[in-house]
Amino acid sequence: MRKKLIKETIFLNDGKYITLETGQLAKQADGSILIRMGNTILLATVVISKEEKEGVNFLPLTIDYREKYSAIGKIPGGYLKREGRHTEEEIMTMRLIDRVLRPIFPKYLYKDIQILISLLSYDKRILPDVLACLAASSALYISEIPFKKPVAIVRIIRRNNSFILNPGIEQLKKSNFELIIGGSNSSILMIEGEMKEISELELLKAIKYAHKHIKSQISAQKRLRKQIKTKTNQRIHSIQKKNIFNKKIIKFITKRIKQIFLNSYSKSKRSDKLENLLKQVKKKILQCNENEVTNSYNELKNKIILDIMFKTNKRLDGRKFNKIRDIWCNVDFLPVVHGSALFTRGETQALSTLTLGSYSDVKKIDSVIEQDKQKFYLHYNFNPFSTGEIRLVRGISRREIGHGNLAKRALKNIIPNNNPYTIRIVADVLESNGSSSMATVCASTLALMDAGIPILRPVAGISVGLILKKSTGEQIVLSDILGEEDSLGDMDFKIAGTNLGITACQMDVKVECLNIEILAKILVKAKIGRLFILRKMLKTIPNHRQFLKPHSPKIYAFTIPKYFLGSIIGTGGKQINEIQNETNTSIFIEERNNLGRIEIIGKKNEEIKKAGILIKSRIFFPKIGYIYKAKIKSIKDFLVFLEFSKCIESILHIYEINFKKFDSLEYFLKIGDIIYVKYLGVDNKNGKMIFSNKYF
């Protein structure tokens, strides 16, 4: 018997609407939602384990998002013919969902929770990632899993000074502003964005607009839950952390931590001393297992450090709240690479290397959502030695993909549109203690300048933290946060930009704590810090180099009418291969609409110039109405093939030979004859040149 379908509708301001449905699909899951917007349809399911996970002090939440090729009527490539490992786009979506959901769960919930989301049908006018989050939140909220309140994510872009909500992929490509905001009814929980140098005021305006639409999606989830009459599992919700330390132990720990704090040790020395203190505590408490002692110790340690920070107005490393750590930079660090830079800020260090390539080196994206080619891409590597750890290096982590994507978004819009090169940047984190992604932005900017890329303006990045004292409502805003401050704090806001405005941002919170007023205060601090870092960077290299490095490849690119490509390439590629061999260059040809784009790449300017001359010698640019001399090369049924000079050929149609009717072309023309023809223009249907012999 078919179960009753329960649904709710969210009406958007542009006439579109979103539908949430439950009750008929995946009924054995703890919660399931089918979400529709246009022809984009996703299914989200959530299941919670029966027992607590042993030995953890965090929520074991797993998000899995899959884009099925059947959603666009396509069979996957490869030998297995099934969906393979997650694409970078799927990983970014999973990270978005995790970042907005995690702060809403109860603090001491340690049960495994798995959320599976599948894209079942894809409408190119509607991107699915923000719908995936809405579906996940709704599935959680209608289940009996202890999930405090519903959340939602919206994407907005700006065109013609107006905001567009949840745009399609084509609209997104034409926008100079993209912002993804996640939140609850009362707080902003997550921000991810890419912009072309917008002001802090513009960013706040966009966040306000987005939050308004988040609230309408939350209202729909509440209406849906009301229809289902869900009851929260109170037993799980009421789990609390037990205190295993007596007053004597608490006093002992507090005294030692204060001593460590007031000495402003380096990260490694501070870590060693805190670890030794934990060992001493474990020896004093034998009746509890080690995990319980460690978790209680860490919780008490964090509370003590925060109390000291609020009382002394100092940080773990002795800095004031708005002070940025010492910065030093170095460019041209590696002599053979096309561009390199080292950026060090305190105990965080990033080395960026840049490689210039041709059009053949573009990064090709062929996913369910998008088919594209990227001429600029950035790979971020977080090495285990950067934090003094030993870890097996097995592929790229989701964190590395996320941080690399943020740095790429920060830089992509400052690279000029007419840049002929494919640019690959590899950023290796050599040392990490706070915001290695923003150090990557700084190092990569310097590498671009060192390589001689005429960037629009230099970009710097900074991470700003927020710590709230819930008992009193006091706030601390920290510029250039340490890794430990990130763990202690309630928010991490990474902002990158030029001296004129913001180019990218990313924000995460651990608890609901952010409103527009707090955000405004944070953005002001971030701007001051960003401009300070920019000034330090520009002391190392004030402008991009005027010339490429001697060992960098040189590229000359130009376009010609498409109908000349045949004479340049020649039969079986004979002509183009001869030019490449003669000039020691590589030549790439691509058709774009009615144009042919030619890219010559080589190591010496003289060789590139020679290749360009040889190519252009095979191009014939006639003027309409002008008369030209040509030799008849061959004659077919309805066509005469003309040769104007070596390698320059065209055709003469039977209708353009004589005004009178005739039975055979040979009656008028013979192979080897020299004739005169008038140029009439280009045929709009096939793009070929039209010549006429009628007037002679």
N, C-alpha and C positions, 0 to 999 in steps of 0.2 A: 504494500500500500504506500502510495506516494505521500511523504510528509508535507505539512503545510509550509509554504514559502513565506518567510518574514523579510520585509525589505524596508529600507529608508532611502530617501532621495535628498541630495544636496544640490541646490540650484546655485549656479555661478552667475557672475554679473554680466557675462557675454552671451547668455542664452543657453550655454552648455549645462549639463548636469551630470552628477555622479550617483550611481546606485549601489547601495550595500545590500547584499542578499545573504541569508543564512537559513538553515533548516532542512535543506535537501541534499547537500553534498558533504562528504567526509564527516559523517555524523559520529564516528567513533573517536575522532580527535576531541580534545578538551574544548576547542573553539575553532570554527571555520567560517570564512567569509569569501564570497564571490563578489568582486568589485567590477563595475562596468563604467566606462566613460567612452561614448561613441562606440567604436568597434574594438576598443582595447579592453581586454578582459583578463583578470588575474584571480588566482585562487590562493588564499593564505590559510594555513592550518597551524595550530599551536598545541603542543603536548607537554605536560610536566611529569617528571618522574615521581614515583611513589615515596621514595626515601631521600633523605639529605645526602649529598655527596660528601664523602669522608675527606678530611684533611685539606679543605679549601676555606679561604676567608673572602671569597668573592662570589658573585652570581655567575654560575656556569651557563650562560646564555649563548645559544648557537643560532645564528641567522643563516639561512641558505636560500639564495635567490637564483632562479634559473629562467633563462629566456629560451623557450622551445622554438626550434626552427619551423615546426609545423604552424606556429603562430603567424608566419608570413607565407605559408604554402611553399616551403623550401625543404629539400632533403640535405642533411649535413654532409659536408665533404669528408675526405679521408677514407681509410680502409674500413673502419668499423661502422661508418654511416650512422653514428649517434652522437648526441651532445657530449663534448669532451670536458676538459677541465674548465674552471670558471674563466671567463674573459675579464680583462681589467675593468670593463664597464660594469659587469655583474658584481665584481668585488667592491667597486666604489658604491654601488647601491646597497650592498650588505652593510658596509661601514656607515652609511647614512642612517639606515634603520636602527642599527645597534646604538649609535650615538644619541638618538632621540628617545629610544625606549629605556635604556639602562637606568637613567636617573629616576625613573618613576617606580621602580620596584622597591619593596621594603628592604631595609638595610641588611637584615640578617636572614635573607632568603637564600639558601644554599642548595636548592634542588635544581637538577638539570631541566632546562627549558629549551625546547627546540621549535623554531618557527621556520616552516618551509613555505616558500612563495614561488609560484610558477606563472609565467606569462603564457596564457593560453591563446590569445588572439591579439594582434597588434595593428592598430590604426596609426598610420604615419603622422597624423595630425595631433596625436596625443602621446607624450612620453610617459612610460610606465613607472619610472622609479619612485615618484612622489605618491602615486597610487598604491604602490607596494607597501609603503610605510603606513598609509591610511588603512589598508587591509589588515596589516599585522597588528596595529593598535586595536582595531575593531574586534579581531579574533580574540585577542587577549581580554578585552574589556567585557565581552559577552560570556567568557568562560568563568569558571570559579577560581581561577588563578589569582592570587593577591597582587593585583595591578592597581596602583593608587587611583589613577585617573586617565582618561583617554588623551592621546596626543595626535598631532598631524604634521605633515610637511607640505609646504607649497613651494613652487618655483615661480619666480616672477622675472620678466625681462622688461626692458624699456625701449619703446620705439616712438619717435616723434613726441618725446616728453610725456608719454603716457605709459602706465604699467599694464602688462598683459599677464594674466594668470594662467599657469599650466600650459605653456605654448608647445607647439609641435617642433620637430627637429629642424624644419626649414625656417620657421620663424626665429628659432634660437640662433641659427647661423647668421642671420641678418641683424642681430642685436649687438649692441656694444656694452651690454650690462646683463649679467645673469646672477640671480641670488636665490639660494635654496635655504629656506628658514623652517626650522622645526620648533614646535612649542606646545605647551599646555594652555589652559585657559588663562593662567595667571603669570606665566613665565616663558621667556625664550630659552630653549634648550640646546639648539644647534644652529650654526650658521655656516654656510659654504658659499663662496662667491668668486666671480671673475668679472672685472670691470676695466674700463679704459679711463683710469685716473679720475675717479669721482671723489667728491669731498665727503667729509665725515657727516655733514648735514644731510647730503643726498642719501647716504647709506642709512641713516636713522629714519628718514622719511620712508624708504623702501621697507624697512623692518616693520614699521608701524602698519603700513598697508598690508603686508603679508600676515601679520598677527591677527588682523581683523578677519581675514578669510580662514585662518586656522581655527578661530573660535566657532565659525559657522559649521566647520567639519566636525568639531568636537560635539556640538549640540546634536548633530545627526547620530553620532555614536551613542549618546545618552538616550535618545529617543528609541534607538534600536534595542538597547539593553533593557529599557523599560518594557518594551513589548515582550521580551523573552523572560523577564522577571528573574534575572540571574542573582544568585546569592554568592558572596565571596566566601572562600574557605577560611573561616576565622581561625582554625587551629594553626594553619601555616602562617597566617598573618600575624599571630601573636607571639611568634618565636622571638626571644630576646637573648642577648649575650649575657652570660653570667660573669660576675666579677670574681676572679680567683686570687686577687692580691689583697693582703691585709694592710693595715695602716703602716706598719713598719716597713714592708716591702715597697709600698708606694713612696714613702719618705726617702728610702734608699735610692730608688730609681730617679726621683725628682732631683735630688742633690747632684747625682752624677751627670744627669743630662744638662743641668744648668751649667756645670763646669765645662762640659764639652761645647755647649752653645757659646758661652762667653769668650772662648779662646779662638773662635772664628777659624777653625781648621779648614784645610783643603778637603775636597770631597772624599778622596781615598782614606785620608787619616781620620776624618770624622766617621766614615763607615766602619773602619776598623775598631774605633773606640766604642761605637754603639753596638757592634757585634760582640765585643768582649764583655760589655755590660749585660747583654742578653745571656751569654754563657754563665755569668755569675748568678743571674736571676734563676736560671734553670737549675743550678746546683742547690739553691735555697728552697725551691719548690719541687718536691719529688712526687707528690701525690697526684699531680695532673700530668697528662701526656704533653709531649713537646709542642704539638700544634696549638693546643689551648694556651700554653704559656707564651708562645711566639705571638699569637694573635692578640692576646691581652696586653702584652708588652708593647707591641706596635701601636695599639690604640691609645694606651696611656702615654707613650712617647710623643705621639702626634699632639695630644692634648696639652702636654707640658710645653712643647716647643711653641705652639700657637699662643699660649698664655704669655710666654716670655716675649714673643714678637710684639704682642699688643702692649705689653708694659714698657719695653725698652725702645720700641720703634726701630729695631735693628733686625737684620736677617741672619740666616745661618752662617753666611760668609762675612758678616760684619758690615755689609753695605746698608745704606739708607734705602727706603722703599723705592725711590725713583732713580737710583743710580744704576748706570749700565756698566758692566764689567769692562776691563781693559780690552782694547781692540788693536790687533795688528794684522796687516795684509801683505801679500806678496804676489806679484804677477810675473808672467814669463817664467814660472817656477820650473817647468819641464821644457827642455830646449827643443825637442823634436816635434811635440804635439802642436796643433794649429792654434791653440789658445789654452792657457792654464792660469789658475789663481788659487791661492790659499787664503782662507779667511778664518781668523781665530778670535773668539770672543770669550774671555775667561777660560773655562775648561771645556769649551765647545769648539771643535775645529772641523772644517770641511774643505776638501780638495776637489775642485771642479776642473775637468778637462773637456775641451771642446774639439770636435772633429767636423771638418767641412766636407760635404759630399755633393754629388750631382742629383739630378732628378731620379735616377735609378735607385737612390738610397732612401727614398721617402718611406715612411712607415705606413703600411697599408692596413686599414681597419675594415674587416668584413664580418660584421656581427649581425644579429637579428635586427637591431635598431638602426644601424648606420653602416654605410659603405663610404669610406673617405680615405684621403691620403694626407698625411701630416708631414710638412717640411721641417718642423721643429719638434723635437721630443727630448725628454730629460729622464735619465735613469738614476735613481737614488739607491745607494747601498749603505745599509747600517751594519758596519762590521762589529763582531762581538768584542774585539779588543778595545773598541772605543769606550766601553764601560768596564774594562778590565775583567771580562768574562770569557769563559770557554763555552762555545756553542757550535753544534754541527751546522754547517752552512748548506742547507738543502733548498735550493730555489729561492725565489723572491717571496717575502712575507707580505701579507695584506697591508701591514703598516708601511712597508717600504713603497708599495704601490700608491698608497694614499698620500704619503709625504712627497713622493716624486710628482704626483699629479698636482698637488698644491703649488710646488715650486714652478712647475711648467706653466700653470695658469697665471702665476704672478709675472712671468717674463714674456709670454707669447705675444702680448699686444704692444710691446716696445720694440719688436723687430720689424723693420720696414717691410711694407707689402711687396716692394720691388726687389727684395733680396733674392738673388738667383740661387743661393746655396740651400741644400738640405743641411740642417744643423743638428748634431747630436751632442748633448752634454751628459757626461757621467759624473755624478757627485758622490764621492766616497767620504763618509763620516769617519774621521780618524780619532776623534775624541768627543764625548758627549756628556754634557751636564746642563741640559736645558735647551730646547728648541733648535735641534739640528736642522730642521726643515727651513727655518729662517736663516740660519747660517749658510745653508745651501743656496738660497736665493741670492745672498750677498756674494758668495764665492762665484756663482754662475754669472752674475752681472759683470763682475771683474774679468772673468774668462772671456765673455763676449767682447768686452772692450779691448782686452789684450789681443784677441784674434783679429781686430780691425773691423768688426761688424758695426756699422753706423746706427747704433740703437737710438731710439727716440730720446730717452732719458734714462739714467741709472736708477735701479730699483734696490731698495733695502727692505729687510723684514725684521720684525720684532715680535716677541711673545709677551703678552701682559697677563698677569694672574690676578685673581680676586680671592680674598679670604674673608669670610663672614663670621662674626661672633653672634651666634643665634640668641644667646641669652640677653645681650645688650643691644643688638642691632648694629654694632660697630663694623666698619669695613676697612680692609687694607687692599689697596691696589698696588701691585708689584710690577715694576718694569724689568724686562729681561729676566724671566724667572729661571730658577735652578730646577733640576729634575726632581729634587726632594720637595721643593715648593709646589711643583705641579701635583705631586702625590698628596701633599698636605691641604692644598687649596680646593676651592669649589669651582673654579673656572680657569680655562686656558684659552686665550684669544690671540691667534696669530694673525698679524696684519702686515701686508707687504705693499709697497707703493713707491712712487717717485716723489719729488719735492712738490708736485702739483696735485697729487691725489692717490687714492687707493687703487691697486691693480688686482689684488686678491685677498681673501680673508677666510679664516676657518676658526670656528669657536665651538667648544664643548663645555658642558657643565656636569657636575656629579650630583647636584641636587637642584631643586627649583629655587632659583635665587635672583634671576635677572629681570629687571624691568628697563624701560627706556631711559630713565634717569641715570641708573647705574651704567648702562651702556654708553651714554653720552660722556660720562666722566672717564671711562676706560678708553674711549676713542681719542680723547684729548691727550691723555698720557701716551698712548701709542704713537700719535703724530709727533710729539716732542721727541720721543725716543728714536723714531724712524729717521727724522731729520738729523739727529745727532750722529747716528750710525752712517748716514749718507756722507756727511762731512768728513768723517774718518776715512771712508773708502776713497773719496775723491782726492785725498792727500797722496794716496798711492799712485793713482792714475787719473788725472783730472778729466781726460777725454779719451774716446776710443782712438786707437792707432789709425793713422791716415792710410797705411798700407798693410796688406796681408803679410804674414810671415813668409820668408823666402821659400820655405818648404811647403807652404799651403797651396792647394790646387787653385788655379785661376779659372773663372767661368765667364764666358761671353754668351749672352742669350739674346735672341731677337725673334721676331715673328715675320712670316711671309704669307701671302695668299696660299690656301691649301692646294690649289691646282699646280703649284710649282714643285710639290714634294716628289712627284714621280721622276722629274728630270734630275733632281738632286740625288735621290736614292739610286736610281738606275735599275736595270734588270737584275733581279736577284741580289740587290744591294751592292752591285759592282762599283757604281760611282762613289757612294759614300765610303766604302771600304778603301778605295784608292786614296781618297782625301785623308782618311785617318792614318793610313800607313805612311803617306808622304809627309804628314805634319806631326806625327807622334802625338795625336790627340784622340780623345774619345768624343763622339758626337751622338747626342740623343735627340730624337725627333718625336714629337707628339702632336696629334690633331686636337685642336680646341675650337669647336664650332666651325667657322669657315676659315680658320687660320691654322698655319703650321708653326709650332714653336720649336725652334732649333737651339740647342744648348751645346756649346763647345767647351770641353774641360781639358786642361793641360797644365803643365808645370811652368812653361815659359810663355811670356806674353807674345813673343815673336811668332811662335808656332801657332798659337791661337789666332793671331791676326792673319797669318797666311791661310789657315783653314777657312776663316771667314771670307777672305777674298776669293778663294776657289769656289766656295758655295755660291757666293753672290754672282760669280761669273756665269753660273748656270741658271741665273734668274733673268727673266725678260719682263720688263715693266713697260708695255706699250701704252700710248696715250690715245684716247678715243678720237677717231677722225683722222688719225695719222696713217700714212701709207708706208708699208715695209716690204723689203725684198726677201723672198724665201725660195728655197729649193725643194722640189717635190721628192720626198724620200720613198714613199710607197703609196699605192692606191688600193683601196678595198671597195666593197660593194657600194657604200654610200659615203665614204669618207676618203679625203686626201690627207696624207700625213706630211706636214711641212717641217722643214728644218731651217731655222733662222741663223743659227751658228752652231758650233760644236756643243752638244748636250742640250740645246734649247730647241724644243719641238712643240708643235701644236697641231690642231686639225682644222680642216676646211670641209664643211658639210656640203653635200650635193646641191642643197637649195641655195647656196651662196656662190655658185660657180658661174651661172649664166641666167639671164632673164628668160631665155627661150628653153623649151623642153628639148631633151635629147635622150637618145637610147643608151649611150655608153659614155662613161667618164673619159675613156681613152680617146674619144673623138676630139676632146678639147685639150687634154693634158697627158703628158707622158712623164715617166720617172726620170729624174735628172733635170727637168725643165726648171728654169728660173722664172718666177712669176711675181707680180706685185699684188698685195692684198691690203685692204683697209681694215683697221681695228674698230669694231662696233661696240665693244664692252664685254660684260660677263653675263652668261646665262644664269638667271635667278634660280632655275630648277636644279642644275647640276654644278654650278659654280665654275664652269669652263669658259675660256675666252672664245669670243666669236669673231671670226675674220671673214671678209667677203672679197671675191674676185669679180663680182658682177660689173663693176665700174670700169673695167680695163679691157 
